[in-house]
Structures are given as C-alpha cells and as structure tokens.
C-alpha cells in the first residue's frame, strides 16, 4: 500500500498528527530565540560585558569619543618599549 504523503496545499489541514504549519512556526520561533541568546552570549563571553549590558542607558545612547578643551578627539597613546632598535623607531615615526 502506497500513501500519497503531504502536499504543500495541505500544510495547514493535514490531520494525521498535527499540521506541518505548526512545525514551521516553531522552527521560526526557535531560530529567533537561539539568535538572541547567541548574540547575548557573544557579548558576555568574548567582549567581557556584564550580562545586563543591554539594560544600561550607555548601550542605547552610544558613546562618542571624549573631546579635549579645543574640541579635538584625544590622540592615540604611543608607548616606547625599552631596548627598541633604532630602525624600528625610525619605521614607527613614519
């Protein structure tokens, strides 16, 4: 005996167990939940943020670079390591 199977037109009305449309809906819901959990875990584990980081106002407002008195962005700090060769220092100055 051969059964006909399920057709796309019967996705919401198939009555053997429950409609396949329900399965697809739960797959979409699971995808959304796992996506949000994955993004949160990435921020918590790899970027070392607090678990409640998205509740803080600084997360939603964003951070602008701090400005000095003459309204220019603070320059990047450079550090000099003891015992650097002169040719390395020359390359860094360029």
Secondary structure, 3 states (H helix, E strand, C coil): CCCCCCCHHHCCCCCCCCCHHHHHHHHHHHHHHHHHHHHHHHHHHCCCCCCCHHHCHHHHHCCCCCECCCCCECCCCCCCCCCCCHHHHHHHHC
